[in-house]
């Protein structure tokens, strides 16, 4: 295995894999080093919004995504009584040039990984290398590694090192050794998937209820998973809780900790408790983020994705921002050369943009629509919701988020390609 590449990528998540594909497209050599000994699909459902789908389209990946994901047709909001609040079209149905995908995170990662191995070669992803830190001189940055058992492994150097090593990033800890604990939002969430018949449009992303009494996000992530035409439905239950769960993506959850809040959610379009009980497994996680950092970059080292800007998952935007990080960084490295100047240019733009998203996800993500309705109705069913909030007011909430997150339709269409 040749060690001589321009860019070392630490971590093979969505951001790291997208960066590898983008660097290859830009003619820049790279290699990914991953801590786990074997890559396996992890997680549950995520959404790829049109601004991120555009970047994946430029990498030629939409045909593969269409095989495994669902093109989201609408975003719909309901009260905890199942009463319709607001809906708007999504992706190409909303006039975008690019789709929105609801997709299993493992399926998206597999599409990206297969493309990396096919385009960059079998030795482009090295597993079992856990990065412990980076040292650098004027010309090179050197990443240091241990095996999963803790045995020292050979160090590797390159022109730059990019830390896309997730929420427990070793490189972030190196840059900010005294950073405080994650900021808990006051909300715990439980996640799972169930095999069900299609509901509503068959491609609807739904948000239901509110955090004080229980909120859910429900959407399909795979079509036609059996001969009966069932879909794989992803759901996320969210409830205010003073005590945060343990910050571990793979931690199992218990029905008794959250299902009572949703026991009466039997709507004409979906039986929610039956869906939850039909799930194969349930995961528990606290809704946390970290305060935005002033910079992600030190010389020839920078951060990307969750390592740079972990955010409360309330805007369907975490994976998308990682993808955009990767594309923007690759563009600057192509334009300016592989070195500190390009990392600085990336940092100056993306730190500011993602800071806005992190802070907005805390207070005014798209599900603010449901907060407004809950506050004005006190959680009680009303005959006509138009008497308490107008459709125009709700549309303004979602439109403002699209502008902040970088996927307002006109602006996205007019923006030049990052590469």
C-alpha positions as a LaTeX table, in Angstrom:
\begin{tabular}{lrrr}
\hline
Residue & $x$ (\AA) & $y$ (\AA) & $z$ (\AA) \\
\hline
Unk1 & 0.00 & 0.00 & 0.00 \\
Unk2 & 1.45 & 3.32 & $-1.09$ \\
Unk3 & 1.58 & 5.86 & 1.74 \\
Unk4 & 2.20 & 8.88 & $-0.47$ \\
Unk5 & $-1.09$ & 10.78 & $-0.79$ \\
Unk6 & $-1.93$ & 14.46 & $-0.54$ \\
Unk7 & $-4.78$ & 14.24 & 1.98 \\
Unk8 & $-5.36$ & 11.92 & 4.93 \\
Unk9 & $-9.01$ & 11.58 & 5.93 \\
Unk10 & $-9.68$ & 10.35 & 9.45 \\
Unk11 & $-13.05$ & 8.58 & 9.55 \\
Unk12 & $-15.20$ & 6.83 & 6.95 \\
Unk13 & $-18.57$ & 8.32 & 7.77 \\
Unk14 & $-20.72$ & 10.22 & 5.29 \\
Unk15 & $-18.50$ & 13.31 & 5.34 \\
Unk16 & $-15.22$ & 11.43 & 5.00 \\
Unk17 & $-16.44$ & 9.27 & 2.13 \\
Unk18 & $-17.92$ & 12.27 & 0.30 \\
Unk19 & $-14.63$ & 14.10 & 0.72 \\
Unk20 & $-12.69$ & 11.17 & $-0.75$ \\
Unk21 & $-14.97$ & 11.06 & $-3.81$ \\
Unk22 & $-14.75$ & 14.83 & $-4.23$ \\
Unk23 & $-10.96$ & 14.89 & $-3.96$ \\
Unk24 & $-10.75$ & 12.10 & $-6.53$ \\
Unk25 & $-13.01$ & 14.13 & $-8.81$ \\
Unk26 & $-10.68$ & 17.10 & $-8.29$ \\
Unk27 & $-7.57$ & 15.04 & $-9.11$ \\
Unk28 & $-6.22$ & 15.10 & $-5.54$ \\
Unk29 & $-4.94$ & 11.86 & $-4.01$ \\
Unk30 & $-6.27$ & 10.78 & $-0.61$ \\
Unk31 & $-6.78$ & 7.86 & 1.71 \\
Unk32 & $-9.25$ & 7.22 & 4.52 \\
Unk33 & $-8.17$ & 5.75 & 7.88 \\
Unk34 & $-10.98$ & 4.27 & 9.95 \\
Unk35 & $-10.87$ & 3.16 & 13.60 \\
Unk36 & $-13.20$ & 0.15 & 13.40 \\
Unk37 & $-11.75$ & $-3.12$ & 12.14 \\
Unk38 & $-14.62$ & $-3.69$ & 9.70 \\
Unk39 & $-17.10$ & $-1.30$ & 8.12 \\
Unk40 & $-20.74$ & $-2.20$ & 8.77 \\
Unk41 & $-23.92$ & $-0.23$ & 7.97 \\
Unk42 & $-25.04$ & 1.59 & 11.12 \\
Unk43 & $-27.83$ & 3.88 & 12.22 \\
Unk44 & $-31.40$ & 4.34 & 11.07 \\
Unk45 & $-33.12$ & 6.90 & 8.87 \\
Unk46 & $-31.79$ & 10.28 & 7.79 \\
Unk47 & $-32.81$ & 12.85 & 5.20 \\
Unk48 & $-30.65$ & 14.20 & 2.40 \\
Unk49 & $-32.04$ & 17.63 & 1.57 \\
Unk50 & $-31.79$ & 19.11 & $-1.96$ \\
Unk51 & $-28.61$ & 21.12 & $-1.25$ \\
Unk52 & $-26.80$ & 17.90 & $-0.31$ \\
Unk53 & $-28.48$ & 15.87 & $-3.05$ \\
Unk54 & $-27.09$ & 18.39 & $-5.54$ \\
Unk55 & $-23.57$ & 17.53 & $-4.37$ \\
Unk56 & $-24.22$ & 13.80 & $-4.66$ \\
Unk57 & $-25.68$ & 14.37 & $-8.13$ \\
Unk58 & $-22.43$ & 16.06 & $-9.17$ \\
Unk59 & $-20.68$ & 12.88 & $-8.03$ \\
Unk60 & $-22.98$ & 10.79 & $-10.23$ \\
Unk61 & $-24.61$ & 8.96 & $-7.32$ \\
Unk62 & $-28.34$ & 9.62 & $-7.77$ \\
Unk63 & $-29.05$ & 6.40 & $-9.73$ \\
Unk64 & $-27.63$ & 4.35 & $-6.86$ \\
Unk65 & $-29.51$ & 6.38 & $-4.25$ \\
Unk66 & $-32.76$ & 5.86 & $-6.15$ \\
Unk67 & $-32.27$ & 2.11 & $-5.77$ \\
Unk68 & $-32.14$ & 2.23 & $-1.98$ \\
Unk69 & $-33.84$ & 5.43 & $-0.80$ \\
Unk70 & $-37.21$ & 7.16 & $-1.06$ \\
Unk71 & $-37.60$ & 10.44 & $-2.94$ \\
Unk72 & $-39.48$ & 12.52 & $-0.38$ \\
Unk73 & $-42.61$ & 14.09 & $-1.86$ \\
Unk74 & $-43.91$ & 16.20 & 1.02 \\
Unk75 & $-43.22$ & 17.45 & 4.52 \\
Unk76 & $-46.37$ & 17.28 & 6.64 \\
Unk77 & $-47.18$ & 18.40 & 10.19 \\
Unk78 & $-49.90$ & 17.08 & 12.51 \\
Unk79 & $-50.99$ & 17.66 & 16.11 \\
Unk80 & $-50.82$ & 14.94 & 18.72 \\
Unk81 & $-54.49$ & 14.32 & 17.92 \\
Unk82 & $-53.59$ & 13.44 & 14.34 \\
Unk83 & $-55.08$ & 16.70 & 13.12 \\
Unk84 & $-53.53$ & 18.14 & 9.96 \\
Unk85 & $-51.56$ & 21.37 & 10.52 \\
Unk86 & $-49.51$ & 22.16 & 7.43 \\
Unk87 & $-47.77$ & 20.53 & 4.49 \\
Unk88 & $-45.51$ & 21.56 & 1.66 \\
Unk89 & $-43.96$ & 19.67 & $-1.26$ \\
Unk90 & $-40.35$ & 18.48 & $-0.97$ \\
Unk91 & $-37.48$ & 17.97 & $-3.38$ \\
Unk92 & $-38.34$ & 17.93 & $-7.06$ \\
Unk93 & $-42.05$ & 18.16 & $-6.17$ \\
Unk94 & $-41.26$ & 21.59 & $-4.69$ \\
Unk95 & $-39.55$ & 22.78 & $-7.86$ \\
Unk96 & $-35.98$ & 21.94 & $-6.91$ \\
Unk97 & $-33.63$ & 20.65 & $-9.58$ \\
Unk98 & $-32.57$ & 17.95 & $-7.12$ \\
Unk99 & $-34.56$ & 15.47 & $-5.01$ \\
Unk100 & $-34.81$ & 15.07 & $-1.28$ \\
Unk101 & $-34.10$ & 11.55 & $-0.06$ \\
Unk102 & $-35.33$ & 9.74 & 3.01 \\
Unk103 & $-32.84$ & 6.94 & 3.37 \\
Unk104 & $-31.29$ & 4.50 & 5.83 \\
Unk105 & $-27.98$ & 5.94 & 6.97 \\
Unk106 & $-26.33$ & 2.58 & 6.36 \\
Unk107 & $-27.64$ & 2.52 & 2.79 \\
Unk108 & $-26.24$ & 5.99 & 2.08 \\
Unk109 & $-22.90$ & 5.05 & 3.61 \\
Unk110 & $-22.80$ & 1.85 & 1.54 \\
Unk111 & $-23.47$ & 3.75 & $-1.70$ \\
Unk112 & $-20.65$ & 6.16 & $-0.86$ \\
Unk113 & $-18.25$ & 3.41 & 0.25 \\
Unk114 & $-18.85$ & 1.31 & $-2.86$ \\
Unk115 & $-18.17$ & 4.34 & $-5.04$ \\
Unk116 & $-14.93$ & 5.11 & $-3.15$ \\
Unk117 & $-13.65$ & 1.55 & $-3.49$ \\
Unk118 & $-14.59$ & 1.41 & $-7.16$ \\
Unk119 & $-13.12$ & 4.78 & $-8.12$ \\
Unk120 & $-10.14$ & 5.08 & $-5.75$ \\
Unk121 & $-9.22$ & 1.41 & $-5.34$ \\
Unk122 & $-9.41$ & $-1.28$ & $-2.68$ \\
Unk123 & $-6.60$ & 0.30 & $-0.61$ \\
Unk124 & $-8.32$ & 3.70 & $-0.37$ \\
Unk125 & $-9.97$ & 2.83 & 2.96 \\
Unk126 & $-7.79$ & 1.39 & 5.73 \\
Unk127 & $-9.65$ & $-0.09$ & 8.70 \\
Unk128 & $-8.41$ & $-0.78$ & 12.22 \\
Unk129 & $-6.45$ & 2.49 & 12.43 \\
Unk130 & $-7.65$ & 4.66 & 15.32 \\
Unk131 & $-6.15$ & 8.13 & 15.15 \\
Unk132 & $-4.78$ & 9.42 & 18.46 \\
Unk133 & $-3.55$ & 12.79 & 17.25 \\
Unk134 & $-1.69$ & 14.78 & 14.63 \\
Unk135 & 1.70 & 16.46 & 14.67 \\
Unk136 & 2.97 & 18.77 & 11.96 \\
Unk137 & 5.92 & 20.71 & 10.69 \\
Unk138 & 6.07 & 23.35 & 7.99 \\
Unk139 & 5.61 & 20.91 & 5.12 \\
Unk140 & 3.65 & 17.88 & 6.37 \\
Unk141 & 1.08 & 16.75 & 8.89 \\
Unk142 & 1.51 & 13.33 & 10.49 \\
Unk143 & $-1.33$ & 11.26 & 11.90 \\
Unk144 & $-0.60$ & 8.78 & 14.69 \\
Unk145 & $-2.56$ & 5.57 & 15.14 \\
Unk146 & $-3.23$ & 2.63 & 17.41 \\
Unk147 & $-5.01$ & $-0.63$ & 16.67 \\
Unk148 & $-8.44$ & $-1.43$ & 18.16 \\
Unk149 & $-6.54$ & $-3.21$ & 20.93 \\
Unk150 & $-4.38$ & $-0.15$ & 21.61 \\
Unk151 & $-1.14$ & $-1.30$ & 19.96 \\
Unk152 & 0.86 & 1.42 & 18.25 \\
Unk153 & 0.64 & 1.40 & 14.45 \\
Unk154 & 2.85 & 3.18 & 11.90 \\
Unk155 & 2.28 & 6.92 & 11.62 \\
Unk156 & 1.31 & 8.36 & 8.23 \\
Unk157 & 2.01 & 11.84 & 6.86 \\
Unk158 & 0.48 & 13.93 & 4.10 \\
Unk159 & 0.14 & 17.55 & 3.04 \\
Unk160 & $-3.04$ & 17.92 & 5.13 \\
Unk161 & $-5.10$ & 15.83 & 7.56 \\
Unk162 & $-8.89$ & 16.14 & 7.78 \\
Unk163 & $-10.65$ & 14.95 & 10.92 \\
Unk164 & $-14.06$ & 13.57 & 9.99 \\
Unk165 & $-14.01$ & 11.26 & 12.99 \\
Unk166 & $-17.47$ & 12.03 & 14.39 \\
Unk167 & $-18.88$ & 13.23 & 17.67 \\
Unk168 & $-16.06$ & 11.71 & 19.73 \\
Unk169 & $-13.36$ & 13.18 & 17.49 \\
Unk170 & $-9.79$ & 12.78 & 18.71 \\
Unk171 & $-8.72$ & 15.68 & 16.51 \\
Unk172 & $-11.33$ & 18.01 & 17.96 \\
Unk173 & $-10.13$ & 17.07 & 21.44 \\
Unk174 & $-6.58$ & 17.85 & 20.35 \\
Unk175 & $-7.60$ & 21.31 & 19.13 \\
Unk176 & $-9.81$ & 22.01 & 22.16 \\
Unk177 & $-8.59$ & 19.86 & 25.07 \\
Unk178 & $-10.58$ & 21.88 & 27.63 \\
Unk179 & $-13.87$ & 21.97 & 25.75 \\
Unk180 & $-16.89$ & 21.48 & 27.98 \\
Unk181 & $-19.37$ & 18.63 & 27.97 \\
Unk182 & $-22.00$ & 18.33 & 25.24 \\
Unk183 & $-24.91$ & 20.73 & 25.60 \\
Unk184 & $-28.07$ & 18.79 & 26.41 \\
Unk185 & $-31.21$ & 20.19 & 24.84 \\
Unk186 & $-33.50$ & 18.78 & 27.52 \\
Unk187 & $-34.88$ & 16.19 & 25.10 \\
Unk188 & $-34.20$ & 12.46 & 24.78 \\
Unk189 & $-35.06$ & 10.52 & 21.66 \\
Unk190 & $-35.77$ & 6.93 & 20.73 \\
Unk191 & $-35.44$ & 5.62 & 17.19 \\
Unk192 & $-36.47$ & 2.54 & 15.28 \\
Unk193 & $-37.75$ & 1.11 & 12.00 \\
Unk194 & $-40.79$ & $-1.00$ & 11.23 \\
Unk195 & $-42.19$ & $-2.81$ & 8.18 \\
Unk196 & $-45.54$ & $-1.23$ & 7.26 \\
Unk197 & $-47.89$ & $-0.48$ & 4.41 \\
Unk198 & $-47.32$ & 2.99 & 2.86 \\
Unk199 & $-49.19$ & 5.83 & 4.60 \\
Unk200 & $-50.34$ & 9.24 & 3.35 \\
Unk201 & $-48.55$ & 9.87 & 0.00 \\
Unk202 & $-46.19$ & 6.92 & 0.48 \\
Unk203 & $-43.34$ & 9.44 & 0.44 \\
Unk204 & $-44.34$ & 11.78 & 3.29 \\
Unk205 & $-42.01$ & 13.01 & 5.99 \\
Unk206 & $-44.29$ & 13.69 & 8.95 \\
Unk207 & $-43.76$ & 15.56 & 12.20 \\
Unk208 & $-46.40$ & 15.04 & 14.87 \\
Unk209 & $-47.16$ & 16.43 & 18.37 \\
Unk210 & $-44.81$ & 18.48 & 20.49 \\
Unk211 & $-41.97$ & 17.88 & 22.94 \\
Unk212 & $-43.88$ & 18.70 & 26.12 \\
Unk213 & $-46.26$ & 15.79 & 25.59 \\
Unk214 & $-44.31$ & 13.77 & 23.01 \\
Unk215 & $-43.29$ & 14.42 & 19.43 \\
Unk216 & $-42.56$ & 12.06 & 16.56 \\
Unk217 & $-40.90$ & 12.23 & 13.17 \\
Unk218 & $-42.03$ & 9.41 & 10.85 \\
Unk219 & $-41.08$ & 8.68 & 7.24 \\
Unk220 & $-40.37$ & 5.78 & 4.83 \\
Unk221 & $-36.74$ & 5.00 & 3.97 \\
Unk222 & $-37.06$ & 1.94 & 1.69 \\
Unk223 & $-39.73$ & 1.05 & $-0.85$ \\
Unk224 & $-41.17$ & $-2.36$ & $-1.72$ \\
Unk225 & $-39.18$ & $-4.34$ & 0.80 \\
Unk226 & $-41.33$ & $-7.45$ & 0.28 \\
Unk227 & $-43.87$ & $-8.97$ & $-2.10$ \\
Unk228 & $-46.70$ & $-7.22$ & $-0.22$ \\
Unk229 & $-45.41$ & $-3.77$ & $-1.13$ \\
Unk230 & $-44.44$ & $-2.79$ & 2.42 \\
Unk231 & $-42.02$ & 0.01 & 3.18 \\
Unk232 & $-39.39$ & 0.31 & 5.87 \\
Unk233 & $-40.68$ & 3.14 & 8.05 \\
Unk234 & $-38.28$ & 5.15 & 10.20 \\
Unk235 & $-39.57$ & 6.81 & 13.36 \\
Unk236 & $-38.06$ & 9.07 & 16.01 \\
Unk237 & $-39.81$ & 9.72 & 19.33 \\
Unk238 & $-38.78$ & 12.83 & 21.27 \\
Unk239 & $-39.79$ & 13.83 & 24.81 \\
Unk240 & $-38.65$ & 16.52 & 27.24 \\
Unk241 & $-36.58$ & 14.91 & 30.00 \\
Unk242 & $-34.39$ & 16.47 & 32.68 \\
Unk243 & $-31.97$ & 13.53 & 32.63 \\
Unk244 & $-29.98$ & 12.98 & 29.42 \\
Unk245 & $-29.50$ & 9.50 & 28.04 \\
Unk246 & $-25.98$ & 8.18 & 27.47 \\
Unk247 & $-24.35$ & 9.61 & 24.33 \\
Unk248 & $-23.97$ & 6.33 & 22.46 \\
Unk249 & $-25.56$ & 5.90 & 19.01 \\
Unk250 & $-25.95$ & 2.13 & 19.50 \\
Unk251 & $-27.48$ & 2.17 & 23.01 \\
Unk252 & $-30.71$ & 0.08 & 23.16 \\
Unk253 & $-33.90$ & 1.81 & 24.28 \\
Unk254 & $-36.85$ & 0.50 & 26.30 \\
Unk255 & $-40.51$ & 0.77 & 25.31 \\
Unk256 & $-41.62$ & 1.60 & 28.83 \\
Unk257 & $-39.48$ & 4.75 & 28.86 \\
Unk258 & $-41.40$ & 6.48 & 26.07 \\
Unk259 & $-44.30$ & 4.50 & 24.57 \\
Unk260 & $-46.88$ & 5.56 & 27.21 \\
Unk261 & $-46.71$ & 9.10 & 25.81 \\
Unk262 & $-47.86$ & 7.82 & 22.41 \\
Unk263 & $-50.26$ & 5.05 & 23.42 \\
Unk264 & $-53.34$ & 6.94 & 22.20 \\
Unk265 & $-51.85$ & 7.99 & 18.85 \\
Unk266 & $-54.11$ & 5.85 & 16.66 \\
Unk267 & $-54.82$ & 8.06 & 13.67 \\
Unk268 & $-56.84$ & 7.30 & 10.57 \\
Unk269 & $-53.57$ & 7.42 & 8.60 \\
Unk270 & $-51.29$ & 5.53 & 11.04 \\
Unk271 & $-51.44$ & 3.46 & 14.23 \\
Unk272 & $-48.34$ & 4.80 & 16.00 \\
Unk273 & $-48.11$ & 2.41 & 19.00 \\
Unk274 & $-48.56$ & $-0.57$ & 16.68 \\
Unk275 & $-45.74$ & 0.76 & 14.50 \\
Unk276 & $-43.42$ & 1.11 & 17.50 \\
Unk277 & $-44.22$ & $-2.37$ & 18.78 \\
Unk278 & $-43.53$ & $-3.79$ & 15.31 \\
Unk279 & $-39.98$ & $-2.42$ & 15.32 \\
Unk280 & $-37.09$ & $-4.89$ & 15.36 \\
Unk281 & $-34.94$ & $-2.81$ & 17.68 \\
Unk282 & $-35.03$ & 0.55 & 19.43 \\
Unk283 & $-32.14$ & 2.93 & 20.07 \\
Unk284 & $-31.98$ & 5.68 & 22.69 \\
Unk285 & $-29.96$ & 8.89 & 22.43 \\
Unk286 & $-29.91$ & 12.35 & 24.01 \\
Unk287 & $-30.50$ & 15.33 & 21.74 \\
Unk288 & $-27.22$ & 17.15 & 22.26 \\
Unk289 & $-24.87$ & 19.45 & 20.41 \\
Unk290 & $-21.68$ & 21.37 & 21.14 \\
Unk291 & $-21.25$ & 25.12 & 21.20 \\
Unk292 & $-19.88$ & 26.30 & 17.84 \\
Unk293 & $-16.11$ & 26.59 & 17.63 \\
Unk294 & $-14.28$ & 29.73 & 16.47 \\
Unk295 & $-12.12$ & 27.69 & 14.09 \\
Unk296 & $-11.70$ & 24.07 & 13.02 \\
Unk297 & $-8.25$ & 24.52 & 11.55 \\
Unk298 & $-4.69$ & 24.47 & 12.84 \\
Unk299 & $-2.07$ & 24.72 & 10.09 \\
Unk300 & $-2.37$ & 21.57 & 8.01 \\
Unk301 & $-5.16$ & 20.00 & 10.05 \\
Unk302 & $-8.90$ & 20.72 & 9.95 \\
Unk303 & $-12.23$ & 19.22 & 11.00 \\
Unk304 & $-15.32$ & 18.24 & 9.00 \\
Unk305 & $-18.86$ & 17.05 & 9.67 \\
Unk306 & $-19.91$ & 16.00 & 13.18 \\
Unk307 & $-16.34$ & 16.43 & 14.40 \\
Unk308 & $-16.64$ & 20.11 & 13.50 \\
Unk309 & $-20.28$ & 20.97 & 14.18 \\
Unk310 & $-22.39$ & 18.35 & 16.00 \\
Unk311 & $-25.95$ & 19.67 & 15.97 \\
Unk312 & $-29.30$ & 18.88 & 17.55 \\
Unk313 & $-30.99$ & 16.59 & 14.99 \\
Unk314 & $-34.10$ & 18.68 & 14.44 \\
Unk315 & $-33.59$ & 20.10 & 10.94 \\
Unk316 & $-32.85$ & 16.92 & 8.96 \\
Unk317 & $-29.58$ & 18.61 & 8.17 \\
Unk318 & $-26.64$ & 16.94 & 9.94 \\
Unk319 & $-25.62$ & 14.61 & 7.11 \\
Unk320 & $-26.29$ & 17.33 & 4.55 \\
Unk321 & $-23.95$ & 19.80 & 6.20 \\
Unk322 & $-21.22$ & 17.13 & 6.32 \\
Unk323 & $-21.64$ & 16.54 & 2.58 \\
Unk324 & $-21.44$ & 20.27 & 1.89 \\
Unk325 & $-18.33$ & 20.59 & 4.09 \\
Unk326 & $-16.66$ & 17.90 & 2.02 \\
Unk327 & $-17.54$ & 19.41 & $-1.33$ \\
Unk328 & $-16.58$ & 22.93 & $-0.31$ \\
Unk329 & $-13.26$ & 21.80 & 1.14 \\
Unk330 & $-12.42$ & 19.78 & $-1.98$ \\
Unk331 & $-13.20$ & 22.83 & $-4.10$ \\
Unk332 & $-10.85$ & 25.04 & $-2.13$ \\
Unk333 & $-8.06$ & 22.44 & $-2.25$ \\
Unk334 & $-8.49$ & 22.17 & $-6.02$ \\
Unk335 & $-8.54$ & 25.95 & $-6.46$ \\
Unk336 & $-5.78$ & 26.95 & $-4.04$ \\
Unk337 & $-3.58$ & 23.87 & $-3.78$ \\
Unk338 & $-3.30$ & 21.34 & $-0.99$ \\
Unk339 & $-2.09$ & 23.34 & 1.96 \\
Unk340 & $-2.97$ & 25.61 & 4.89 \\
Unk341 & $-4.32$ & 28.44 & 2.72 \\
Unk342 & $-7.09$ & 26.25 & 1.31 \\
Unk343 & $-7.97$ & 24.96 & 4.79 \\
Unk344 & $-8.20$ & 28.52 & 6.05 \\
Unk345 & $-10.48$ & 29.54 & 3.17 \\
Unk346 & $-12.73$ & 26.54 & 3.90 \\
Unk347 & $-12.75$ & 27.36 & 7.59 \\
Unk348 & $-13.68$ & 31.02 & 7.11 \\
Unk349 & $-16.82$ & 30.14 & 5.13 \\
Unk350 & $-18.05$ & 26.89 & 6.63 \\
Unk351 & $-17.57$ & 27.77 & 10.31 \\
Unk352 & $-19.86$ & 30.77 & 9.88 \\
Unk353 & $-22.47$ & 28.91 & 7.86 \\
Unk354 & $-22.70$ & 25.87 & 10.13 \\
Unk355 & $-22.73$ & 28.03 & 13.26 \\
Unk356 & $-25.97$ & 29.55 & 11.99 \\
Unk357 & $-27.44$ & 26.10 & 11.43 \\
Unk358 & $-26.37$ & 24.77 & 14.86 \\
Unk359 & $-27.89$ & 27.75 & 16.66 \\
Unk360 & $-31.07$ & 27.70 & 14.58 \\
Unk361 & $-31.57$ & 23.99 & 15.23 \\
Unk362 & $-31.64$ & 24.84 & 18.93 \\
Unk363 & $-34.48$ & 27.34 & 18.74 \\
Unk364 & $-36.21$ & 27.56 & 15.34 \\
Unk365 & $-35.90$ & 24.39 & 13.25 \\
Unk366 & $-38.77$ & 23.43 & 10.92 \\
Unk367 & $-40.68$ & 21.72 & 13.73 \\
Unk368 & $-41.22$ & 25.17 & 15.25 \\
Unk369 & $-44.46$ & 24.87 & 13.26 \\
Unk370 & $-45.64$ & 22.38 & 15.88 \\
Unk371 & $-44.46$ & 24.47 & 18.82 \\
Unk372 & $-46.50$ & 27.44 & 17.61 \\
Unk373 & $-49.64$ & 25.32 & 17.29 \\
Unk374 & $-49.12$ & 23.64 & 20.67 \\
Unk375 & $-48.52$ & 26.92 & 22.47 \\
Unk376 & $-51.62$ & 28.54 & 21.00 \\
Unk377 & $-53.95$ & 25.58 & 21.56 \\
Unk378 & $-52.53$ & 24.42 & 24.88 \\
Unk379 & $-52.41$ & 20.94 & 23.38 \\
Unk380 & $-56.19$ & 20.83 & 23.03 \\
Unk381 & $-57.99$ & 19.87 & 19.86 \\
Unk382 & $-59.60$ & 22.80 & 18.11 \\
Unk383 & $-62.13$ & 22.64 & 15.30 \\
Unk384 & $-60.29$ & 24.99 & 12.97 \\
Unk385 & $-56.54$ & 25.48 & 13.34 \\
Unk386 & $-56.69$ & 28.40 & 10.91 \\
Unk387 & $-58.29$ & 30.33 & 13.76 \\
Unk388 & $-55.06$ & 30.12 & 15.79 \\
Unk389 & $-52.34$ & 30.23 & 13.10 \\
Unk390 & $-52.32$ & 31.02 & 9.39 \\
Unk391 & $-50.77$ & 28.86 & 6.70 \\
Unk392 & $-48.69$ & 31.89 & 5.65 \\
Unk393 & $-47.15$ & 32.15 & 9.12 \\
Unk394 & $-46.22$ & 28.46 & 9.08 \\
Unk395 & $-44.76$ & 28.73 & 5.58 \\
Unk396 & $-42.57$ & 31.61 & 6.74 \\
Unk397 & $-41.08$ & 29.38 & 9.49 \\
Unk398 & $-40.00$ & 26.68 & 7.03 \\
Unk399 & $-38.85$ & 29.19 & 4.41 \\
Unk400 & $-36.58$ & 30.96 & 6.91 \\
Unk401 & $-34.94$ & 27.68 & 7.85 \\
Unk402 & $-34.27$ & 26.84 & 4.21 \\
Unk403 & $-32.49$ & 30.17 & 3.76 \\
Unk404 & $-30.32$ & 29.70 & 6.86 \\
Unk405 & $-29.48$ & 26.08 & 6.00 \\
Unk406 & $-28.60$ & 26.93 & 2.39 \\
Unk407 & $-31.37$ & 25.27 & 0.41 \\
Unk408 & $-33.79$ & 28.03 & $-0.51$ \\
Unk409 & $-34.77$ & 26.96 & $-4.05$ \\
Unk410 & $-33.77$ & 30.06 & $-6.00$ \\
Unk411 & $-30.49$ & 30.55 & $-4.15$ \\
Unk412 & $-29.51$ & 26.90 & $-4.49$ \\
Unk413 & $-30.21$ & 26.92 & $-8.22$ \\
Unk414 & $-28.17$ & 30.10 & $-8.72$ \\
Unk415 & $-25.16$ & 29.03 & $-6.63$ \\
Unk416 & $-22.08$ & 27.97 & $-8.63$ \\
Unk417 & $-20.75$ & 24.46 & $-8.16$ \\
Unk418 & $-18.23$ & 24.08 & $-5.33$ \\
Unk419 & $-15.93$ & 22.17 & $-7.69$ \\
\hline
\end{tabular}
